[in-house]
Amino acid sequence: MSSTTLEAIRPATAPAIPWAAVATEEQVQATAEALRARGFQVQVVDDGASAREAVLGLIPEGSEVNQGSSTTLDEIGLTDAVNESGRFDAVRPRLRSMDRATQGAEIRRLGSTPAWMIGSVHAITQTGSLVTASKSGSQLGPYASGAGKVIVVAGTNKIVSDLDEALRRIDEHSLPLEDARAQAAYGMSSSVAKVLIQHEEPMPGRTTVILIRDSLGY
């Protein structure tokens, strides 16, 4: 996500918020209840190791698994567990080995419709909505409808009160950190080009949210 921000749609006098702070237990439980009411399955765990094991326990060995780029998944060791363990048919390493010039259509199909998609989001509202920003949008299609099943892993530092606050969090916190990462990793800036807001999961059992009582990712 650069100079493209959400500045124009948030109040100029909005108070500062410590975006990396972990939510209270009351906020966590209210958020989990709201997500469940909207069709999402929810697990609340204490730490990254528990979250990693929860995710691995949900996905049958040998399954096709793709993942979005995620600091959260990297921090809890899930990226390596999926892509390097040999337990799964990992999509991400295959995509990286393919030639975009000659295999572009195959890359899009493979990345967009995996059996399982894992990743994170930038904000979760206490009213039960998931909010994800992206420059390329590559993870948004699978989250919304392309993947057979989706697992979202997020620290409770990403819990916010409502959609206005979710967009502020992306603008004030997620974007600057992702822009710095992209500059260091790729030599190019990021931007909030596309935003997915998931208010509900209408397909029972499709999307599971793992909430971690810790500050992880951004």
MOLIN-V294459 format. One record per residue. SS is DSSP state (h for helix, s for strand, l for the rest). PHI is phi in whole degrees, 0 to 359 (NA if undefined). Layout:
ss=SS phi=PHI
ss=SS phi=PHI
This chain:
ss=l phi=NA
ss=l phi=NA
ss=l phi=293
ss=l phi=282
ss=l phi=233
ss=l phi=259
ss=h phi=308
ss=h phi=291
ss=h phi=248
ss=l phi=241
ss=l phi=298
ss=l phi=293
ss=l phi=259
ss=l phi=299
ss=l phi=289
ss=l phi=292
ss=l phi=232
ss=l phi=283
ss=l phi=296
ss=l phi=268
ss=l phi=289
ss=l phi=285
ss=l phi=292
ss=l phi=288
ss=h phi=298
ss=h phi=297
ss=h phi=293
ss=h phi=299
ss=h phi=292
ss=h phi=295
ss=h phi=293
ss=h phi=300
ss=h phi=295
ss=h phi=294
ss=h phi=298
ss=h phi=297
ss=h phi=295
ss=l phi=259
ss=l phi=98
ss=l phi=271
ss=s phi=275
ss=s phi=224
ss=s phi=235
ss=s phi=246
ss=s phi=233
ss=l phi=274
ss=l phi=207
ss=h phi=297
ss=h phi=297
ss=h phi=294
ss=h phi=294
ss=h phi=300
ss=h phi=292
ss=h phi=296
ss=h phi=295
ss=h phi=297
ss=h phi=285
ss=h phi=274
ss=l phi=259
ss=l phi=297
ss=l phi=301
ss=l phi=88
ss=l phi=291
ss=s phi=284
ss=s phi=227
ss=s phi=245
ss=s phi=216
ss=l phi=278
ss=l phi=300
ss=l phi=208
ss=h phi=297
ss=h phi=301
ss=h phi=297
ss=h phi=297
ss=h phi=296
ss=l phi=265
ss=l phi=80
ss=h phi=281
ss=h phi=302
ss=h phi=294
ss=h phi=298
ss=h phi=276
ss=h phi=273
ss=l phi=237
ss=l phi=279
ss=l phi=81
ss=l phi=282
ss=l phi=230
ss=s phi=274
ss=s phi=283
ss=h phi=281
ss=h phi=302
ss=h phi=298
ss=h phi=294
ss=h phi=299
ss=h phi=291
ss=h phi=271
ss=l phi=268
ss=l phi=267
ss=h phi=296
ss=h phi=290
ss=h phi=251
ss=h phi=237
ss=h phi=303
ss=h phi=295
ss=h phi=294
ss=h phi=299
ss=h phi=296
ss=h phi=294
ss=h phi=295
ss=h phi=284
ss=h phi=270
ss=l phi=230
ss=l phi=287
ss=l phi=295
ss=s phi=231
ss=s phi=234
ss=s phi=239
ss=s phi=177
ss=l phi=227
ss=l phi=226
ss=l phi=262
ss=s phi=200
ss=s phi=228
ss=s phi=277
ss=l phi=291
ss=l phi=267
ss=l phi=98
ss=l phi=245
ss=s phi=257
ss=s phi=231
ss=s phi=230
ss=s phi=253
ss=s phi=203
ss=l phi=273
ss=l phi=276
ss=l phi=82
ss=h phi=297
ss=h phi=270
ss=h phi=288
ss=h phi=300
ss=h phi=300
ss=h phi=302
ss=h phi=289
ss=h phi=202
ss=h phi=288
ss=l phi=280
ss=l phi=294
ss=s phi=223
ss=s phi=231
ss=s phi=237
ss=s phi=255
ss=s phi=243
ss=s phi=209
ss=s phi=290
ss=h phi=283
ss=h phi=294
ss=h phi=268
ss=s phi=282
ss=s phi=230
ss=l phi=286
ss=l phi=204
ss=h phi=294
ss=h phi=301
ss=h phi=291
ss=h phi=299
ss=h phi=292
ss=h phi=297
ss=h phi=299
ss=h phi=299
ss=h phi=293
ss=h phi=273
ss=h phi=238
ss=h phi=294
ss=h phi=299
ss=h phi=302
ss=h phi=289
ss=h phi=292
ss=h phi=297
ss=h phi=297
ss=h phi=296
ss=h phi=295
ss=h phi=297
ss=h phi=289
ss=h phi=277
ss=h phi=238
ss=l phi=70
ss=l phi=216
ss=l phi=278
ss=l phi=247
ss=l phi=199
ss=l phi=271
ss=l phi=275
ss=s phi=218
ss=s phi=229
ss=s phi=254
ss=s phi=244
ss=s phi=255
ss=l phi=275
ss=l phi=198
ss=l phi=247
ss=l phi=284
ss=l phi=260
ss=l phi=306
ss=l phi=81
ss=l phi=283
ss=s phi=243
ss=s phi=247
ss=s phi=250
ss=s phi=258
ss=s phi=263
ss=s phi=250
ss=l phi=285
ss=l phi=198
ss=l phi=264
ss=l phi=223
ss=l phi=63
ss=l phi=213
